Amino acid sequence: MDSFRNVIDVRPAAASPTGRRTAPHSALTAVLWPLALMAAAHLALQAYSGERYDVDFRALHDGATRFWDGASVYADPWFLLTPSGLLAMLPFGLVGHDVAFAVWTTVSIAAAATGIACALRFVGAPLTGAVAAATTLGVCVSEALTSTLLLGNLNNSLLLALGAGFLLADLRGRWVLAGVLLGVSLALKPVLVLLLLVPLLRRRWQTLGWAISIPVVLNVVGLALVPARSDFFSVTVPNLLTSRVGWNNSLWATGTYFGVPAWAIAAARLLVLVLAVVAVWRLRVVEDAVLRSSASYGLLVLAMFLSGSLSQAYYSLFLVPLLVTVVRAGSAMRSPAAWFAVCLFTGPNHWTFPGSPGLTDTVDVARWPVGWSILFGVLVVWAWRQARPGVPDVPAPPEEPQDTVVLPPLPRHGRPIRTRIAGPRSTVRSGV
């Protein structure tokens, strides 16, 4: 809490006997926390009482209400949750729309805050410092969290918390907890399904077993309970396996929008998957566990965004655990190209080109997949450089010359002994 005391402390500073100025870190903390708290408060006010669209929430709440009425849930093509995800929605169907939305929004905000906290602990950053303030400010003004709350989407915030929690549990060696968190995320929405490669490649069978068994069991239970379960296979599954141009930023949907041949789209999607798997495999030799895990996480999540059938812009919220690694030396996020990509897929700005409506539409459609692709490329290159065969991650210190002999130290008032040795010019030095 010292950082918050510094923020509200308005007493005149005592003169420093050494003439030192205020530490830059303390100054940043004092500046950033008020901005972050104001941004968070403004966004929360918008989510609860401002102009909102709650398109996502309306579709999910209606589906939960139909379940309790005994009607078909999956007859609505906009209801895209799996049966296991439907189970999480059922309590909201027991109350009215307004009450359910208020509870939904509260849980979403709490989940986003939990995800940010887990991401910060993952990289070893304090929760009250300048890094925490900058992260909170950046997330609250981003398009990802703003759209998540205004559209009434709870899954994004929960998946951020579960994904960051998975990384933190894995880092601390809590394999069962890591598997449970990943399994719950897959039960809610299988967006993070490629993360199953992490315990698979590391042979952490406990994590993998829990991560697979939880969504399988919950989906079986959900299918057994849902009315007209056949609609899930005849309506929802086909919708999940199509490009769904519009509200979709995957390579499949974007390529279809721009008229790219189907074979080229398929090749690009396959290439992304292959590059992601190879890069994650090469990262296994990286000694820094935080950088190794975060890069693997980012590669697999971005690969899912790009190669999947349904990837929406606000999915970028899941990348927070990767972005905060910028505070660690050697991170891939210290590349300017990485932050150019982040600006593309998180910025709330709308690019308008007067007299060129076609160009405006092109930028609006393409900036998310282009940003994801650039960041994916940065991570692939970083992984390749970190794991070059025969090159250690940290250069070994130079060895002493072969013809130098280090003698024991002389008495306090002694003098160094200099002795010529036959051969190349060298000296015998006493220890100092």
C-alpha positions as a Python dict, from the first residue, in 0.01 Angstrom:
ca = {
    (1, 'M'): (0, 0, 0),
    (2, 'D'): (302, 230, 11),
    (3, 'S'): (250, 320, -354),
    (4, 'F'): (-105, 440, -285),
    (5, 'R'): (15, 643, 15),
    (6, 'N'): (265, 811, -214),
    (7, 'V'): (-15, 895, -456),
    (8, 'I'): (-226, 1080, -197),
    (9, 'D'): (64, 1230, 2),
    (10, 'V'): (59, 1608, -59),
    (11, 'R'): (300, 1718, 213),
    (12, 'P'): (589, 1935, 97),
    (13, 'A'): (899, 1729, 30),
    (14, 'A'): (1187, 1774, 266),
    (15, 'A'): (1508, 1902, 117),
    (16, 'S'): (1737, 1618, 26),
    (17, 'P'): (2085, 1649, 178),
    (18, 'T'): (2232, 1482, -126),
    (19, 'G'): (2032, 1686, -376),
    (20, 'R'): (1870, 1377, -530),
    (21, 'R'): (1553, 1409, -730),
    (22, 'T'): (1241, 1194, -696),
    (23, 'A'): (1290, 847, -837),
    (24, 'P'): (1132, 812, -1182),
    (25, 'H'): (951, 495, -1071),
    (26, 'S'): (780, 676, -784),
    (27, 'A'): (683, 962, -1011),
    (28, 'L'): (532, 723, -1264),
    (29, 'T'): (337, 548, -991),
    (30, 'A'): (198, 878, -866),
    (31, 'V'): (92, 978, -1218),
    (32, 'L'): (-36, 649, -1353),
    (33, 'W'): (-254, 524, -1069),
    (34, 'P'): (-500, 818, -1074),
    (35, 'L'): (-527, 782, -1452),
    (36, 'A'): (-581, 407, -1425),
    (37, 'L'): (-846, 438, -1153),
    (38, 'M'): (-1031, 709, -1344),
    (39, 'A'): (-1027, 501, -1663),
    (40, 'A'): (-1154, 197, -1472),
    (41, 'A'): (-1430, 397, -1303),
    (42, 'H'): (-1540, 552, -1632),
    (43, 'L'): (-1553, 215, -1805),
    (44, 'A'): (-1748, 58, -1518),
    (45, 'L'): (-1997, 346, -1524),
    (46, 'Q'): (-2045, 294, -1897),
    (47, 'A'): (-2094, -78, -1850),
    (48, 'Y'): (-2360, -37, -1581),
    (49, 'S'): (-2553, 272, -1681),
    (50, 'G'): (-2421, 415, -2008),
    (51, 'E'): (-2507, 333, -2365),
    (52, 'R'): (-2452, -37, -2411),
    (53, 'Y'): (-2543, -291, -2673),
    (54, 'D'): (-2537, -616, -2468),
    (55, 'V'): (-2576, -817, -2790),
    (56, 'D'): (-2376, -1108, -2656),
    (57, 'F'): (-2550, -1109, -2320),
    (58, 'R'): (-2897, -1097, -2473),
    (59, 'A'): (-2832, -1405, -2685),
    (60, 'L'): (-2685, -1599, -2393),
    (61, 'H'): (-2952, -1491, -2144),
    (62, 'D'): (-3228, -1583, -2387),
    (63, 'G'): (-3069, -1925, -2433),
    (64, 'A'): (-3057, -1985, -2058),
    (65, 'T'): (-3419, -1872, -2024),
    (66, 'R'): (-3529, -2112, -2299),
    (67, 'F'): (-3355, -2395, -2116),
    (68, 'W'): (-3563, -2339, -1804),
    (69, 'D'): (-3878, -2309, -2021),
    (70, 'G'): (-3802, -2647, -2180),
    (71, 'A'): (-3757, -2496, -2528),
    (72, 'S'): (-3470, -2558, -2771),
    (73, 'V'): (-3159, -2361, -2677),
    (74, 'Y'): (-2963, -2421, -2995),
    (75, 'A'): (-3237, -2332, -3241),
    (76, 'D'): (-3100, -1977, -3220),
    (77, 'P'): (-2797, -1956, -3455),
    (78, 'W'): (-2650, -1675, -3240),
    (79, 'F'): (-2618, -1901, -2936),
    (80, 'L'): (-2271, -2045, -2988),
    (81, 'L'): (-2181, -2182, -2646),
    (82, 'T'): (-2103, -2550, -2612),
    (83, 'P'): (-2324, -2755, -2374),
    (84, 'S'): (-2058, -2719, -2102),
    (85, 'G'): (-2062, -2341, -2149),
    (86, 'L'): (-2441, -2345, -2128),
    (87, 'L'): (-2420, -2493, -1778),
    (88, 'A'): (-2236, -2182, -1659),
    (89, 'M'): (-2513, -1962, -1801),
    (90, 'L'): (-2807, -2142, -1639),
    (91, 'P'): (-2816, -1941, -1311),
    (92, 'F'): (-2859, -1618, -1509),
    (93, 'G'): (-3174, -1757, -1671),
    (94, 'L'): (-3350, -1768, -1335),
    (95, 'V'): (-3360, -1388, -1296),
    (96, 'G'): (-3471, -1099, -1510),
    (97, 'H'): (-3260, -935, -1779),
    (98, 'D'): (-3158, -623, -1586),
    (99, 'V'): (-3063, -803, -1265),
    (100, 'A'): (-2878, -1072, -1458),
    (101, 'F'): (-2688, -811, -1657),
    (102, 'A'): (-2582, -625, -1341),
    (103, 'V'): (-2451, -947, -1184),
    (104, 'W'): (-2295, -1049, -1516),
    (105, 'T'): (-2110, -719, -1549),
    (106, 'T'): (-1987, -732, -1190),
    (107, 'V'): (-1846, -1080, -1240),
    (108, 'S'): (-1688, -972, -1570),
    (109, 'I'): (-1511, -674, -1411),
    (110, 'A'): (-1391, -887, -1119),
    (111, 'A'): (-1262, -1153, -1360),
    (112, 'A'): (-1074, -894, -1566),
    (113, 'A'): (-914, -754, -1250),
    (114, 'T'): (-818, -1106, -1140),
    (115, 'G'): (-665, -1176, -1480),
    (116, 'I'): (-456, -859, -1465),
    (117, 'A'): (-338, -945, -1113),
    (118, 'C'): (-240, -1300, -1214),
    (119, 'A'): (-54, -1169, -1519),
    (120, 'L'): (140, -924, -1302),
    (121, 'R'): (231, -1190, -1047),
    (122, 'F'): (336, -1416, -1332),
    (123, 'V'): (606, -1169, -1435),
    (124, 'G'): (692, -1083, -1074),
    (125, 'A'): (556, -727, -1082),
    (126, 'P'): (404, -580, -762),
    (127, 'L'): (30, -512, -769),
    (128, 'T'): (67, -152, -650),
    (129, 'G'): (355, -29, -864),
    (130, 'A'): (386, 163, -1186),
    (131, 'V'): (370, -152, -1399),
    (132, 'A'): (35, -250, -1245),
    (133, 'A'): (-100, 102, -1299),
    (134, 'A'): (15, 111, -1662),
    (135, 'T'): (-135, -233, -1728),
    (136, 'T'): (-468, -138, -1571),
    (137, 'L'): (-479, 186, -1767),
    (138, 'G'): (-393, 16, -2095),
    (139, 'V'): (-651, -259, -2052),
    (140, 'C'): (-929, -19, -1947),
    (141, 'V'): (-886, 205, -2252),
    (142, 'S'): (-839, -83, -2495),
    (143, 'E'): (-1100, -182, -2747),
    (144, 'A'): (-1088, -539, -2615),
    (145, 'L'): (-1219, -476, -2263),
    (146, 'T'): (-1446, -190, -2368),
    (147, 'S'): (-1625, -407, -2624),
    (148, 'T'): (-1634, -700, -2382),
    (149, 'L'): (-1826, -498, -2123),
    (150, 'L'): (-2048, -294, -2356),
    (151, 'L'): (-2147, -602, -2557),
    (152, 'G'): (-2214, -793, -2238),
    (153, 'N'): (-1959, -1067, -2288),
    (154, 'L'): (-1846, -1248, -1973),
    (155, 'N'): (-1643, -1526, -2132),
    (156, 'N'): (-1359, -1297, -2241),
    (157, 'S'): (-1289, -1171, -1889),
    (158, 'L'): (-1315, -1522, -1745),
    (159, 'L'): (-1082, -1662, -2008),
    (160, 'L'): (-828, -1388, -1935),
    (161, 'A'): (-838, -1481, -1566),
    (162, 'L'): (-822, -1855, -1635),
    (163, 'G'): (-545, -1822, -1893),
    (164, 'A'): (-330, -1602, -1670),
    (165, 'G'): (-407, -1827, -1374),
    (166, 'F'): (-297, -2130, -1575),
    (167, 'L'): (38, -1965, -1651),
    (168, 'L'): (90, -1864, -1288),
    (169, 'A'): (1, -2212, -1154),
    (170, 'D'): (225, -2378, -1413),
    (171, 'L'): (513, -2146, -1322),
    (172, 'R'): (479, -2235, -953),
    (173, 'G'): (466, -2608, -1018),
    (174, 'R'): (100, -2657, -925),
    (175, 'W'): (25, -2898, -1206),
    (176, 'V'): (-322, -3008, -1096),
    (177, 'L'): (-444, -2650, -1047),
    (178, 'A'): (-302, -2555, -1387),
    (179, 'G'): (-494, -2841, -1548),
    (180, 'V'): (-818, -2750, -1369),
    (181, 'L'): (-795, -2385, -1477),
    (182, 'L'): (-722, -2478, -1837),
    (183, 'G'): (-999, -2736, -1835),
    (184, 'V'): (-1255, -2486, -1704),
    (185, 'S'): (-1153, -2238, -1974),
    (186, 'L'): (-1207, -2502, -2244),
    (187, 'A'): (-1544, -2590, -2093),
    (188, 'L'): (-1655, -2227, -2112),
    (189, 'K'): (-1526, -2169, -2465),
    (190, 'P'): (-1256, -2375, -2643),
    (191, 'V'): (-1064, -2071, -2764),
    (192, 'L'): (-751, -2170, -2570),
    (193, 'V'): (-758, -2530, -2690),
    (194, 'L'): (-409, -2513, -2844),
    (195, 'L'): (-265, -2456, -2496),
    (196, 'L'): (-304, -2831, -2448),
    (197, 'L'): (26, -2855, -2637),
    (198, 'V'): (208, -2696, -2342),
    (199, 'P'): (157, -2983, -2094),
    (200, 'L'): (176, -3235, -2378),
    (201, 'L'): (521, -3126, -2493),
    (202, 'R'): (644, -3101, -2133),
    (203, 'R'): (494, -3442, -2042),
    (204, 'R'): (295, -3304, -1754),
    (205, 'W'): (29, -3570, -1760),
    (206, 'Q'): (-160, -3450, -1453),
    (207, 'T'): (-215, -3110, -1611),
    (208, 'L'): (-313, -3262, -1944),
    (209, 'G'): (-550, -3513, -1786),
    (210, 'W'): (-745, -3254, -1589),
    (211, 'A'): (-749, -3009, -1881),
    (212, 'I'): (-909, -3271, -2108),
    (213, 'S'): (-1139, -3450, -1864),
    (214, 'I'): (-1318, -3141, -1728),
    (215, 'P'): (-1461, -3015, -2061),
    (216, 'V'): (-1538, -3369, -2178),
    (217, 'V'): (-1738, -3454, -1864),
    (218, 'L'): (-1919, -3120, -1855),
    (219, 'N'): (-2011, -3142, -2223),
    (220, 'V'): (-2155, -3490, -2171),
    (221, 'V'): (-2359, -3364, -1876),
    (222, 'G'): (-2474, -3060, -2070),
    (223, 'L'): (-2584, -3266, -2368),
    (224, 'A'): (-2776, -3497, -2139),
    (225, 'L'): (-2967, -3207, -1985),
    (226, 'V'): (-3030, -2970, -2276),
    (227, 'P'): (-3370, -2990, -2453),
    (228, 'A'): (-3362, -3075, -2826),
    (229, 'R'): (-2992, -3162, -2814),
    (230, 'S'): (-2993, -3251, -3183),
    (231, 'D'): (-3010, -2878, -3264),
    (232, 'F'): (-2657, -2842, -3128),
    (233, 'F'): (-2528, -3071, -3404),
    (234, 'S'): (-2753, -2945, -3681),
    (235, 'V'): (-2742, -2570, -3611),
    (236, 'T'): (-2456, -2470, -3379),
    (237, 'V'): (-2175, -2699, -3497),
    (238, 'P'): (-2213, -2596, -3866),
    (239, 'N'): (-2211, -2231, -3759),
    (240, 'L'): (-1892, -2285, -3560),
    (241, 'L'): (-1727, -2450, -3860),
    (242, 'T'): (-1801, -2178, -4116),
    (243, 'S'): (-1619, -1852, -4184),
    (244, 'R'): (-1913, -1634, -4067),
    (245, 'V'): (-1793, -1318, -4245),
    (246, 'G'): (-1879, -1023, -4024),
    (247, 'W'): (-1791, -1001, -3652),
    (248, 'N'): (-1508, -1238, -3731),
    (249, 'N'): (-1142, -1151, -3774),
    (250, 'S'): (-983, -1489, -3847),
    (251, 'L'): (-779, -1547, -4162),
    (252, 'W'): (-1064, -1754, -4298),
    (253, 'A'): (-1324, -1479, -4261),
    (254, 'T'): (-1089, -1199, -4366),
    (255, 'G'): (-968, -1389, -4671),
    (256, 'T'): (-1325, -1469, -4772),
    (257, 'Y'): (-1420, -1102, -4735),
    (258, 'F'): (-1140, -995, -4971),
    (259, 'G'): (-1203, -1277, -5220),
    (260, 'V'): (-883, -1472, -5154),
    (261, 'P'): (-893, -1822, -5310),
    (262, 'A'): (-996, -2096, -5069),
    (263, 'W'): (-675, -2294, -5124),
    (264, 'A'): (-462, -1991, -5031),
    (265, 'I'): (-663, -1936, -4711),
    (266, 'A'): (-628, -2302, -4616),
    (267, 'A'): (-254, -2292, -4682),
    (268, 'A'): (-212, -1979, -4467),
    (269, 'R'): (-406, -2134, -4179),
    (270, 'L'): (-203, -2453, -4197),
    (271, 'L'): (124, -2257, -4212),
    (272, 'V'): (31, -2067, -3896),
    (273, 'L'): (-36, -2390, -3708),
    (274, 'V'): (289, -2550, -3824),
    (275, 'L'): (496, -2243, -3733),
    (276, 'A'): (333, -2224, -3390),
    (277, 'V'): (402, -2590, -3307),
    (278, 'V'): (763, -2573, -3430),
    (279, 'A'): (830, -2248, -3242),
    (280, 'V'): (687, -2384, -2917),
    (281, 'W'): (896, -2698, -2958),
    (282, 'R'): (1212, -2492, -3002),
    (283, 'L'): (1129, -2281, -2697),
    (284, 'R'): (1169, -2582, -2468),
    (285, 'V'): (1543, -2503, -2428),
    (286, 'V'): (1488, -2145, -2309),
    (287, 'E'): (1591, -2131, -1943),
    (288, 'D'): (1381, -1832, -1835),
    (289, 'A'): (1054, -2003, -1738),
    (290, 'V'): (849, -1682, -1758),
    (291, 'L'): (967, -1592, -2109),
    (292, 'R'): (937, -1952, -2226),
    (293, 'S'): (581, -1994, -2096),
    (294, 'S'): (460, -1650, -2206),
    (295, 'A'): (601, -1688, -2557),
    (296, 'S'): (448, -2036, -2589),
    (297, 'Y'): (116, -1900, -2463),
    (298, 'G'): (124, -1608, -2707),
    (299, 'L'): (218, -1824, -3004),
    (300, 'L'): (-60, -2076, -2942),
    (301, 'V'): (-328, -1818, -2865),
    (302, 'L'): (-241, -1610, -3172),
    (303, 'A'): (-233, -1926, -3384),
    (304, 'M'): (-587, -2000, -3268),
    (305, 'F'): (-696, -1645, -3348),
    (306, 'L'): (-555, -1665, -3700),
    (307, 'S'): (-629, -2024, -3798),
    (308, 'G'): (-958, -2078, -3617),
    (309, 'S'): (-1300, -2044, -3771),
    (310, 'L'): (-1428, -1778, -3530),
    (311, 'S'): (-1198, -1511, -3386),
    (312, 'Q'): (-1339, -1181, -3274),
    (313, 'A'): (-1151, -858, -3214),
    (314, 'Y'): (-1205, -849, -2839),
    (315, 'Y'): (-1029, -1186, -2802),
    (316, 'S'): (-714, -972, -2790),
    (317, 'L'): (-785, -939, -2417),
    (318, 'F'): (-638, -1287, -2371),
    (319, 'L'): (-293, -1156, -2468),
    (320, 'V'): (-241, -948, -2152),
    (321, 'P'): (-12, -1212, -1990),
    (322, 'L'): (214, -1188, -2294),
    (323, 'L'): (215, -809, -2315),
    (324, 'V'): (320, -753, -1953),
    (325, 'T'): (640, -949, -2009),
    (326, 'V'): (783, -629, -2155),
    (327, 'V'): (914, -561, -1804),
    (328, 'R'): (1152, -858, -1827),
    (329, 'A'): (1489, -832, -1997),
    (330, 'G'): (1509, -1029, -2320),
    (331, 'S'): (1133, -1040, -2376),
    (332, 'A'): (998, -1052, -2730),
    (333, 'M'): (769, -765, -2630),
    (334, 'R'): (1068, -528, -2627),
    (335, 'S'): (1048, -515, -3006),
    (336, 'P'): (898, -199, -3162),
    (337, 'A'): (725, -420, -3420),
    (338, 'A'): (543, -599, -3139),
    (339, 'W'): (394, -275, -3005),
    (340, 'F'): (304, -155, -3352),
    (341, 'A'): (102, -477, -3378),
    (342, 'V'): (-55, -417, -3036),
    (343, 'C'): (-167, -69, -3145),
    (344, 'L'): (-340, -224, -3446),
    (345, 'F'): (-550, -476, -3258),
    (346, 'T'): (-617, -292, -2931),
    (347, 'G'): (-654, 72, -3033),
    (348, 'P'): (-1006, 218, -3015),
    (349, 'N'): (-934, 450, -3303),
    (350, 'H'): (-1143, 436, -3619),
    (351, 'W'): (-947, 511, -3935),
    (352, 'T'): (-1141, 725, -4180),
    (353, 'F'): (-1009, 821, -4524),
    (354, 'P'): (-1222, 1099, -4678),
    (355, 'G'): (-1321, 1019, -5033),
    (356, 'S'): (-1209, 656, -5001),
    (357, 'P'): (-1481, 457, -4825),
    (358, 'G'): (-1335, 137, -4967),
    (359, 'L'): (-1000, 203, -4801),
    (360, 'T'): (-1175, 284, -4473),
    (361, 'D'): (-1359, -49, -4480),
    (362, 'T'): (-1039, -233, -4572),
    (363, 'V'): (-849, -93, -4275),
    (364, 'D'): (-1138, -162, -4037),
    (365, 'V'): (-1157, -525, -4146),
    (366, 'A'): (-786, -598, -4179),
    (367, 'R'): (-620, -425, -3884),
    (368, 'W'): (-695, -701, -3633),
    (369, 'P'): (-568, -1000, -3833),
    (370, 'V'): (-274, -792, -3958),
    (371, 'G'): (-184, -694, -3602),
    (372, 'W'): (-215, -1053, -3480),
    (373, 'S'): (-2, -1171, -3773),
    (374, 'I'): (276, -918, -3704),
    (375, 'L'): (292, -1011, -3336),
    (376, 'F'): (286, -1380, -3428),
    (377, 'G'): (579, -1323, -3663),
    (378, 'V'): (772, -1137, -3392),
    (379, 'L'): (727, -1433, -3156),
    (380, 'V'): (828, -1689, -3419),
    (381, 'V'): (1149, -1498, -3497),
    (382, 'W'): (1224, -1452, -3127),
    (383, 'A'): (1175, -1824, -3063),
    (384, 'W'): (1404, -1911, -3353),
    (385, 'R'): (1679, -1683, -3227),
    (386, 'Q'): (1651, -1808, -2869),
    (387, 'A'): (1689, -2172, -2966),
    (388, 'R'): (1954, -2174, -3239),
    (389, 'P'): (2130, -2511, -3233),
    (390, 'G'): (2464, -2505, -3054),
    (391, 'V'): (2422, -2150, -2925),
    (392, 'P'): (2366, -2120, -2549),
    (393, 'D'): (2107, -1873, -2420),
    (394, 'V'): (2369, -1690, -2211),
    (395, 'P'): (2722, -1657, -2353),
    (396, 'A'): (2985, -1830, -2142),
    (397, 'P'): (3237, -1598, -1972),
    (398, 'P'): (3579, -1578, -2138),
    (399, 'E'): (3831, -1828, -2007),
    (400, 'E'): (4169, -1736, -1859),
    (401, 'P'): (4456, -1753, -2112),
    (402, 'Q'): (4630, -2088, -2118),
    (403, 'D'): (4973, -1943, -2039),
    (404, 'T'): (4870, -1743, -1731),
    (405, 'V'): (4921, -1886, -1383),
    (406, 'V'): (4748, -1728, -1084),
    (407, 'L'): (4960, -1754, -768),
    (408, 'P'): (4835, -1723, -411),
    (409, 'P'): (4819, -1366, -281),
    (410, 'L'): (5141, -1214, -147),
    (411, 'P'): (5173, -1059, 197),
    (412, 'R'): (5017, -719, 242),
    (413, 'H'): (5334, -523, 159),
    (414, 'G'): (5460, -758, -107),
    (415, 'R'): (5505, -679, -471),
    (416, 'P'): (5363, -863, -773),
    (417, 'I'): (5600, -1118, -924),
    (418, 'R'): (5654, -1084, -1297),
    (419, 'T'): (5820, -1382, -1463),
    (420, 'R'): (5875, -1429, -1832),
    (421, 'I'): (5777, -1766, -1977),
    (422, 'A'): (5923, -1904, -2293),
    (423, 'G'): (5691, -1879, -2589),
    (424, 'P'): (5430, -1611, -2650),
    (425, 'R'): (5458, -1301, -2440),
    (426, 'S'): (5280, -1353, -2109),
    (427, 'T'): (5313, -1292, -1738),
    (428, 'V'): (5262, -1488, -1421),
    (429, 'R'): (5042, -1280, -1195),
    (430, 'S'): (4992, -1310, -826),
    (431, 'G'): (4641, -1297, -688),
    (432, 'V'): (4531, -952, -586),
}
